[in-house]
Amino acid sequence: MPVKRDESFTSSARRAQIVAATVATIAELGYHQASFARIAERAGLSSTRMISYHFDGKDELIGQAIVTVHGDLSRFMHERVSAQQSASAALESYIRSLVEYLGAHRAEMRAATEIFLNFRPEGGSPARDAATGLSALSHLERLLTWGQESGEFGRFSTRVMAMTVQRSLDGLPLLLAADPDADLAGYADELAALFARATRA
């Protein structure tokens, strides 16, 4: 039994290492230049066979990379937004937390954007289909419904407002690519104030 646990831990650690190298390679070189050879070199692997041993092809590897990035972002956001006691505070926390995360994890966000624009798994849908689907907005719609039911927010389409909030944030990685010195604190302040006015009862 101890040997099996050690093997499992070693395998998980190696997979995580390869995923981290994949994210870093895509962030630096772009999606189409992130070959197994480049990823193996960054991960310090002796051969690309090590990647093939742990992942059933590039689709699985890229899929795990985006799951890892989004999982980290989701945990970061949930910890901060769920601590708020009102819908208005939660909406402001959502906006500010996402801007903060994007600013602190630029490489990961560049990689996620590259995957979003280019990843088309065999037999599946492009990565952007999941990101632009209605399920991706459900968390914001629930938050906005909470605010309307509590009387904090006025009457508006929660679908339209959720889409507007999310898309104003989705474009930030592209802004940072064009202007790395953009004032993120000011960006967050402006967005928080804008949507406080837009949702006010």
C-alpha positions in Angstrom: 0.0 0.0 0.0 2.7 2.7 0.8 4.2 2.1 -2.6 0.9 2.6 -4.4 0.3 5.9 -2.5 3.8 7.1 -3.3 3.3 6.2 -7.0 0.0 8.1 -7.0 1.5 11.1 -5.4 4.4 11.1 -7.8 2.2 10.8 -10.8 -0.1 13.7 -9.6 3.0 15.8 -9.0 4.3 15.1 -12.4 1.0 15.9 -14.1 0.8 19.2 -12.2 4.4 20.0 -13.3 3.5 19.3 -16.9 0.3 21.4 -16.7 2.2 24.3 -15.2 4.7 24.1 -18.0 1.9 24.0 -20.5 0.3 27.1 -19.2 3.7 29.0 -19.1 4.6 27.9 -22.6 1.2 29.0 -24.1 1.5 32.3 -22.2 5.0 33.0 -23.6 4.8 31.5 -27.1 1.1 31.3 -27.9 -1.2 28.3 -28.4 0.0 27.1 -31.8 3.7 27.2 -30.8 3.2 25.2 -27.6 4.4 21.9 -28.9 5.1 18.9 -26.7 8.8 19.5 -27.3 8.6 23.1 -26.0 6.5 22.0 -23.0 8.8 19.1 -22.2 11.8 21.5 -22.4 10.2 24.0 -20.0 9.2 21.2 -17.6 12.7 19.8 -17.6 11.6 16.4 -19.0 14.0 14.2 -20.9 11.5 13.3 -23.5 8.0 14.2 -24.8 7.1 10.5 -24.0 6.7 11.6 -20.4 3.9 13.9 -21.5 2.2 11.1 -23.5 2.6 8.8 -20.5 0.6 11.1 -18.3 -1.9 12.5 -20.8 -3.9 10.9 -23.6 -2.9 13.5 -26.2 -2.9 17.3 -26.4 -6.6 17.7 -26.0 -6.5 16.2 -22.5 -3.5 18.2 -21.6 -4.9 21.5 -22.8 -8.3 20.7 -21.2 -6.5 20.1 -17.8 -4.6 23.3 -18.2 -7.8 25.4 -18.6 -9.5 23.4 -15.7 -6.5 24.2 -13.5 -6.5 28.0 -14.3 -10.2 28.3 -14.0 -10.3 26.3 -10.8 -7.7 28.5 -9.2 -9.6 31.6 -10.3 -12.9 30.2 -9.0 -11.5 29.4 -5.6 -10.0 32.9 -5.3 -13.3 34.5 -6.3 -15.5 32.3 -4.1 -13.5 32.9 -1.0 -14.0 36.7 -1.3 -17.5 37.0 -2.8 -19.1 34.4 -0.4 -17.8 36.4 2.6 -20.1 39.4 1.7 -23.3 39.9 3.6 -25.2 41.9 0.9 -25.8 41.5 -2.8 -24.3 45.0 -3.5 -21.1 44.2 -1.6 -20.9 40.8 -3.3 -21.2 42.4 -6.8 -18.5 44.9 -5.9 -16.3 42.1 -4.5 -16.9 40.1 -7.7 -15.7 42.9 -9.9 -12.7 43.9 -7.7 -11.6 40.3 -7.0 -11.6 39.4 -10.7 -9.6 42.5 -11.6 -7.2 41.8 -8.8 -6.7 38.1 -9.9 -6.2 39.1 -13.5 -3.6 41.6 -12.6 -1.7 39.2 -10.4 -1.9 36.2 -12.8 -1.2 37.7 -16.1 0.6 34.7 -17.6 -2.2 32.4 -16.6 -4.7 34.8 -18.1 -2.7 35.1 -21.4 -2.7 31.3 -21.6 -6.4 31.1 -20.9 -7.2 33.7 -23.6 -5.0 31.8 -26.1 -6.8 28.6 -25.3 -10.2 30.3 -25.4 -9.5 31.6 -28.9 -7.8 28.6 -30.4 -8.6 25.3 -28.6 -10.9 23.0 -30.5 -10.8 19.5 -29.0 -11.5 16.6 -31.4 -15.1 15.6 -31.2 -15.9 18.5 -28.8 -16.8 22.2 -28.9 -14.3 25.1 -28.9 -13.3 26.3 -25.5 -15.1 29.6 -26.1 -18.4 27.8 -26.4 -18.3 26.9 -22.7 -17.1 30.3 -21.7 -19.8 32.1 -23.6 -22.6 29.7 -22.7 -25.5 30.7 -20.4 -24.2 28.5 -17.6 -21.1 30.7 -17.4 -23.4 33.6 -16.3 -25.5 31.7 -13.8 -23.5 32.7 -10.8 -23.9 36.4 -11.6 -27.6 36.0 -12.4 -28.2 34.4 -9.0 -26.3 37.3 -7.3 -28.3 39.9 -9.2 -31.6 38.1 -8.4 -30.6 38.1 -4.7 -30.2 41.9 -4.9 -33.5 42.4 -6.5 -35.3 40.1 -4.0 -33.6 41.9 -1.1 -34.6 45.3 -2.5 -31.0 46.5 -3.0 -31.2 46.4 -6.8 -33.8 47.8 -9.1 -35.7 46.0 -11.8 -33.7 45.0 -14.9 -33.0 41.9 -16.9 -30.6 39.8 -14.8 -29.5 38.1 -18.0 -28.5 41.3 -19.7 -26.9 42.8 -16.6 -24.9 39.6 -16.0 -23.7 39.5 -19.6 -22.7 43.2 -19.4 -20.8 42.8 -16.1 -19.0 39.6 -17.3 -18.0 40.9 -20.7 -16.6 44.1 -19.2 -14.2 41.9 -17.3 -13.5 39.3 -20.0 -11.9 42.0 -22.1 -9.3 42.9 -19.4 -6.6 40.4 -20.5 -6.7 41.9 -24.0 -6.4 45.4 -22.5 -3.4 44.3 -20.5 -1.8 42.8 -23.6 -2.1 46.1 -25.4 -1.3 48.2 -22.4 0.6 46.3 -19.7 0.8 49.4 -17.5 -3.0 50.0 -17.4 -4.3 51.3 -14.1 -6.0 48.2 -12.8 -7.0 49.8 -9.5 -8.7 52.7 -11.4 -10.3 50.2 -13.8 -11.8 48.3 -10.8 -13.0 51.6 -9.2 -14.7 52.7 -12.4 -16.4 49.4 -13.0 -17.5 49.0 -9.4 -19.0 52.5 -9.4 -20.6 52.0 -12.9 -22.4 48.9 -11.9 -23.4 50.2 -8.5 -25.3 53.0 -10.3 -26.7 50.6 -13.0 -28.1 48.2 -10.4 -29.2 50.7 -7.7 -32.9 50.5 -6.7 
